[in-house]
Amino acid sequence: MGKQPNLSELLPLFEAHADFSLTEAQYAEKTGAALPKDASYLLKKSAVARFAAEKGYVLSLNERTVSFKKN
């Protein structure tokens, strides 16, 4: 199992209530952990997917760039 991400650095992005995207490198820099390799897990069950859902966002993935869209 990979390193647990520190999602607190993403909080200001979620609190802006706007759509945003992070490359794999940006995500790793902000959270201290790599994106999960399994796309289905990343989008549905990962810590960042659950955190995003709590903030009213859904994730999408485009070539290892994760996008967050406000519901």
MODELLER restraints for C-alpha pairs under 7 A, 6 or more apart:
rsr = mdl.restraints
at = mdl.atoms
rsr.add(forms.Gaussian(group=physical.xy_distance, feature=features.Distance(at['CA:3:A'], at['CA:33:A']), mean=5.57, stdev=0.5))
rsr.add(forms.Gaussian(group=physical.xy_distance, feature=features.Distance(at['CA:4:A'], at['CA:33:A']), mean=6.35, stdev=0.5))
rsr.add(forms.Gaussian(group=physical.xy_distance, feature=features.Distance(at['CA:5:A'], at['CA:31:A']), mean=4.95, stdev=0.5))
rsr.add(forms.Gaussian(group=physical.xy_distance, feature=features.Distance(at['CA:5:A'], at['CA:32:A']), mean=5.85, stdev=0.5))
rsr.add(forms.Gaussian(group=physical.xy_distance, feature=features.Distance(at['CA:5:A'], at['CA:33:A']), mean=4.95, stdev=0.5))
rsr.add(forms.Gaussian(group=physical.xy_distance, feature=features.Distance(at['CA:6:A'], at['CA:31:A']), mean=4.65, stdev=0.5))
rsr.add(forms.Gaussian(group=physical.xy_distance, feature=features.Distance(at['CA:6:A'], at['CA:32:A']), mean=6.42, stdev=0.5))
rsr.add(forms.Gaussian(group=physical.xy_distance, feature=features.Distance(at['CA:7:A'], at['CA:31:A']), mean=5.62, stdev=0.5))
rsr.add(forms.Gaussian(group=physical.xy_distance, feature=features.Distance(at['CA:9:A'], at['CA:30:A']), mean=5.77, stdev=0.5))
rsr.add(forms.Gaussian(group=physical.xy_distance, feature=features.Distance(at['CA:9:A'], at['CA:31:A']), mean=6.52, stdev=0.5))
rsr.add(forms.Gaussian(group=physical.xy_distance, feature=features.Distance(at['CA:14:A'], at['CA:55:A']), mean=6.68, stdev=0.5))
rsr.add(forms.Gaussian(group=physical.xy_distance, feature=features.Distance(at['CA:17:A'], at['CA:70:A']), mean=6.73, stdev=0.5))
rsr.add(forms.Gaussian(group=physical.xy_distance, feature=features.Distance(at['CA:18:A'], at['CA:70:A']), mean=6.40, stdev=0.5))
rsr.add(forms.Gaussian(group=physical.xy_distance, feature=features.Distance(at['CA:19:A'], at['CA:68:A']), mean=5.51, stdev=0.5))
rsr.add(forms.Gaussian(group=physical.xy_distance, feature=features.Distance(at['CA:19:A'], at['CA:69:A']), mean=4.64, stdev=0.5))
rsr.add(forms.Gaussian(group=physical.xy_distance, feature=features.Distance(at['CA:19:A'], at['CA:70:A']), mean=5.90, stdev=0.5))
rsr.add(forms.Gaussian(group=physical.xy_distance, feature=features.Distance(at['CA:20:A'], at['CA:67:A']), mean=5.81, stdev=0.5))
rsr.add(forms.Gaussian(group=physical.xy_distance, feature=features.Distance(at['CA:20:A'], at['CA:68:A']), mean=5.39, stdev=0.5))
rsr.add(forms.Gaussian(group=physical.xy_distance, feature=features.Distance(at['CA:20:A'], at['CA:69:A']), mean=6.91, stdev=0.5))
rsr.add(forms.Gaussian(group=physical.xy_distance, feature=features.Distance(at['CA:21:A'], at['CA:65:A']), mean=6.67, stdev=0.5))
rsr.add(forms.Gaussian(group=physical.xy_distance, feature=features.Distance(at['CA:21:A'], at['CA:66:A']), mean=5.62, stdev=0.5))
rsr.add(forms.Gaussian(group=physical.xy_distance, feature=features.Distance(at['CA:21:A'], at['CA:67:A']), mean=4.11, stdev=0.5))
rsr.add(forms.Gaussian(group=physical.xy_distance, feature=features.Distance(at['CA:21:A'], at['CA:68:A']), mean=6.05, stdev=0.5))
rsr.add(forms.Gaussian(group=physical.xy_distance, feature=features.Distance(at['CA:22:A'], at['CA:65:A']), mean=5.65, stdev=0.5))
rsr.add(forms.Gaussian(group=physical.xy_distance, feature=features.Distance(at['CA:22:A'], at['CA:66:A']), mean=5.51, stdev=0.5))
rsr.add(forms.Gaussian(group=physical.xy_distance, feature=features.Distance(at['CA:22:A'], at['CA:67:A']), mean=6.46, stdev=0.5))
rsr.add(forms.Gaussian(group=physical.xy_distance, feature=features.Distance(at['CA:23:A'], at['CA:64:A']), mean=6.51, stdev=0.5))
rsr.add(forms.Gaussian(group=physical.xy_distance, feature=features.Distance(at['CA:23:A'], at['CA:65:A']), mean=4.31, stdev=0.5))
rsr.add(forms.Gaussian(group=physical.xy_distance, feature=features.Distance(at['CA:23:A'], at['CA:66:A']), mean=6.42, stdev=0.5))
rsr.add(forms.Gaussian(group=physical.xy_distance, feature=features.Distance(at['CA:24:A'], at['CA:35:A']), mean=6.38, stdev=0.5))
rsr.add(forms.Gaussian(group=physical.xy_distance, feature=features.Distance(at['CA:24:A'], at['CA:64:A']), mean=5.76, stdev=0.5))
rsr.add(forms.Gaussian(group=physical.xy_distance, feature=features.Distance(at['CA:24:A'], at['CA:65:A']), mean=5.79, stdev=0.5))
rsr.add(forms.Gaussian(group=physical.xy_distance, feature=features.Distance(at['CA:28:A'], at['CA:34:A']), mean=4.99, stdev=0.5))
rsr.add(forms.Gaussian(group=physical.xy_distance, feature=features.Distance(at['CA:28:A'], at['CA:35:A']), mean=6.95, stdev=0.5))
rsr.add(forms.Gaussian(group=physical.xy_distance, feature=features.Distance(at['CA:36:A'], at['CA:42:A']), mean=5.61, stdev=0.5))
rsr.add(forms.Gaussian(group=physical.xy_distance, feature=features.Distance(at['CA:42:A'], at['CA:49:A']), mean=6.54, stdev=0.5))
rsr.add(forms.Gaussian(group=physical.xy_distance, feature=features.Distance(at['CA:43:A'], at['CA:49:A']), mean=5.70, stdev=0.5))
rsr.add(forms.Gaussian(group=physical.xy_distance, feature=features.Distance(at['CA:43:A'], at['CA:59:A']), mean=5.78, stdev=0.5))
rsr.add(forms.Gaussian(group=physical.xy_distance, feature=features.Distance(at['CA:43:A'], at['CA:60:A']), mean=6.71, stdev=0.5))
rsr.add(forms.Gaussian(group=physical.xy_distance, feature=features.Distance(at['CA:49:A'], at['CA:59:A']), mean=6.70, stdev=0.5))
rsr.add(forms.Gaussian(group=physical.xy_distance, feature=features.Distance(at['CA:52:A'], at['CA:58:A']), mean=6.42, stdev=0.5))
rsr.add(forms.Gaussian(group=physical.xy_distance, feature=features.Distance(at['CA:56:A'], at['CA:70:A']), mean=5.98, stdev=0.5))
rsr.add(forms.Gaussian(group=physical.xy_distance, feature=features.Distance(at['CA:56:A'], at['CA:71:A']), mean=5.71, stdev=0.5))
rsr.add(forms.Gaussian(group=physical.xy_distance, feature=features.Distance(at['CA:57:A'], at['CA:68:A']), mean=5.85, stdev=0.5))
rsr.add(forms.Gaussian(group=physical.xy_distance, feature=features.Distance(at['CA:57:A'], at['CA:69:A']), mean=5.25, stdev=0.5))
rsr.add(forms.Gaussian(group=physical.xy_distance, feature=features.Distance(at['CA:57:A'], at['CA:70:A']), mean=4.54, stdev=0.5))
rsr.add(forms.Gaussian(group=physical.xy_distance, feature=features.Distance(at['CA:57:A'], at['CA:71:A']), mean=5.50, stdev=0.5))
rsr.add(forms.Gaussian(group=physical.xy_distance, feature=features.Distance(at['CA:58:A'], at['CA:68:A']), mean=5.69, stdev=0.5))
rsr.add(forms.Gaussian(group=physical.xy_distance, feature=features.Distance(at['CA:58:A'], at['CA:69:A']), mean=5.47, stdev=0.5))
rsr.add(forms.Gaussian(group=physical.xy_distance, feature=features.Distance(at['CA:58:A'], at['CA:70:A']), mean=6.72, stdev=0.5))
rsr.add(forms.Gaussian(group=physical.xy_distance, feature=features.Distance(at['CA:58:A'], at['CA:71:A']), mean=6.79, stdev=0.5))
rsr.add(forms.Gaussian(group=physical.xy_distance, feature=features.Distance(at['CA:59:A'], at['CA:66:A']), mean=6.57, stdev=0.5))
rsr.add(forms.Gaussian(group=physical.xy_distance, feature=features.Distance(at['CA:59:A'], at['CA:67:A']), mean=5.56, stdev=0.5))
rsr.add(forms.Gaussian(group=physical.xy_distance, feature=features.Distance(at['CA:59:A'], at['CA:68:A']), mean=4.85, stdev=0.5))
rsr.add(forms.Gaussian(group=physical.xy_distance, feature=features.Distance(at['CA:59:A'], at['CA:69:A']), mean=6.56, stdev=0.5))
rsr.add(forms.Gaussian(group=physical.xy_distance, feature=features.Distance(at['CA:60:A'], at['CA:66:A']), mean=5.80, stdev=0.5))
rsr.add(forms.Gaussian(group=physical.xy_distance, feature=features.Distance(at['CA:60:A'], at['CA:67:A']), mean=5.22, stdev=0.5))
rsr.add(forms.Gaussian(group=physical.xy_distance, feature=features.Distance(at['CA:60:A'], at['CA:68:A']), mean=6.71, stdev=0.5))
rsr.add(forms.Gaussian(group=physical.xy_distance, feature=features.Distance(at['CA:61:A'], at['CA:67:A']), mean=6.22, stdev=0.5))
